[in-house]
Amino acid sequence: METKLNKDQKIILNSIGYYQIIGGITSIGFAIYQLSQTNVINQTIAILSIFCLAVSALSVYSGQLLVKGKHNKGLQFSLLSQVLQVFNFTLSGITFKFVAGIMLSLGISYTETLKVISGFSLAENTLNFNASDNSVIISINIVALILVYIIDKVQNDIEDKEIALENEANKTIY
């Protein structure tokens, strides 16, 4: 059963939902464009493309759940989608960067010298394996981190409300 939300919670969840739908659709379009620009499609590229499309579709699905008012399930999937977007890295030739929406990042890069990096991106999917790349880049998507915090706070508020309603119902029974 879905707990009744207050007006502010509805606005927050609808905003996150529409953000995820738009970001996911943009990310799917970007992944399809990247795939169309690829001359040779082998098994690795196919698997990477399926992964990029799947995590982008997760963003759209979780956004739809929130907009349709299925907030319990929507918040769980939204949290998963945003957690996948918090950390971006390149380590030992493996690069992972998934953004279904906006990325404002801050991190460190160590190729020949250690330096602080920042970046801005819209809808980006990168999953590469390049054995000759020895760079180390670790960054955090601040937008996704803020959304994780907001989603967690709303989930906790809803759980607290459900517990209070359950306690109230138990008091009336006895």
N, C-alpha and C positions, 0 to 999 in steps of 0.2 A: 504494500500500500504506500502511495506517495503522500508524504506529509505536506500540508498546506503551507506554502511559502508566503512571506510578507512581500510587500511591493518592492523593496530594495533588492531582496534576494532574486525575485523574478527578473528585474532589470539586469542584474549582474549575470545571471545564468543565460538570459536571452542574448546579451552582448557577447559573452564568451561563445555561445552557440553559433551566432552569426559570424563571429571572427574565425572560428574553426571551419565553418562551411566554406567561407570565401577563401581562407588560406589553403584548405585542402583541395578545393577545385583548382586554384591557381597552381598549387604544387603538382597536381595530376597533369595539368596542361603543360607545365614546365618539363615534367618527366617524359611525356609523350613527345614534346618537341626535341628533347635531347636524344631520345630513341630514334626519331626520324632523321636526325643528323648523323647517326652512326652508319658507317659504310658496311661494317662487318658485324653481324650479330652471332655471337657464339654462346655457349652455355653459361659462361660467367656473366656476360652482359645481360642475358635473359633473366638470370636469377637476381641480379642487382636491380634490374628494371621492375621485376615483379615485387621485390622488397620495397622499392621507392613508391610504387603505385599502392601497395598494401598499407603502408604507414600513412600515406596521404588520404586514402579512403577511410582509414580509422579516424582521422581528423574530421572528415565530412560526416561520418556516421555518428560520432560522439556529439558533434554540433547539432545534428538533427534531433538526437534524443533530448538534448537540453531545450531546444526550441519547442519541441512537441510536449514538453512538460514531464518527461520521464527522467527526472533529475537524479534519482538514485543511481541508475545504470549509466546515465549520461555523465555524471560526475566521475564515476570510476573510469570510464573510457577516456574522458577528457584528461584526467590526471595521468593516465598512461601515455596518451598522446603528447602531453606537455613535457613529461619527464624525458621522453625520447628526444626532445628538442633542447633540453637544458645544456647538455655537454656536447661539444664538438671537438674532434681531435684528429691529429695525424701522428701516429706512432709506428715506427719500424715499417713504413711503407703502407700502412693501413689508414685510410681516411674515412671518417664518418661525420657527416654533417646533414642533418635533416631539419628543415624549417618549413612549416606549413603556416605561413603568416609572416610576421615581422621578426627579424633577428637584429638585436642590438647587442653586440658581443664585446667582451673584455677578456683578455687572456695573455698568455705568454708564448713566445716563439723562440725556439733554440735551433738554429741551423748552424751558424758559425759563431754567433754571439747571442746572448740572452737579451731579449727585448720585450717590452710590453706592447701588445697589439690591441686594436679595437676594430670593429667592423659593423657594417649595416648591410642587411640583405632582405630581400623579399622572396619567399618561396624558393628554397634551394634544397636539392637532393644530391648528395655526393656520397658515394660508397665506392672507394677505390682500393685496389691492391697493386702496389708498385714497389717491388722489391728493391729497386735502385734508389728509392727516396728514403734518406736517413734523417729527415727533419722531424722535429718534435714541436707540435703546436697543440696547445690545449686552451680552449676558450669556453666561456659560459655565456649562454644566451640569456640576457637579463630580462627580456620580455617574457620568455617561457618560465623563468624562475619566479617572476612576479605572479604569473598566472597559476603556477603550482601552489604558491602561498594562498592566493585568493580561493582557489578550488578547495584546498584543504580547510580553510577557515569556514567556507560555506558548508562543507560536509560536516564539520564538527558542530556548527550551529544547528544543522538539521538533526544530527544524532542527539544533541542535547535536548532539542524540542521533543523528539520521539520518546526519549527516556522520561522526560517530564510528563508527557501525555500518558505514558504507560504507568508511571507511578500514580498519577491522578486516577486512572481507571482502576488500579488495584485498590486504592483507598475507598472508592465508592462501592466496590464489591464486598469489602469486609465491613 
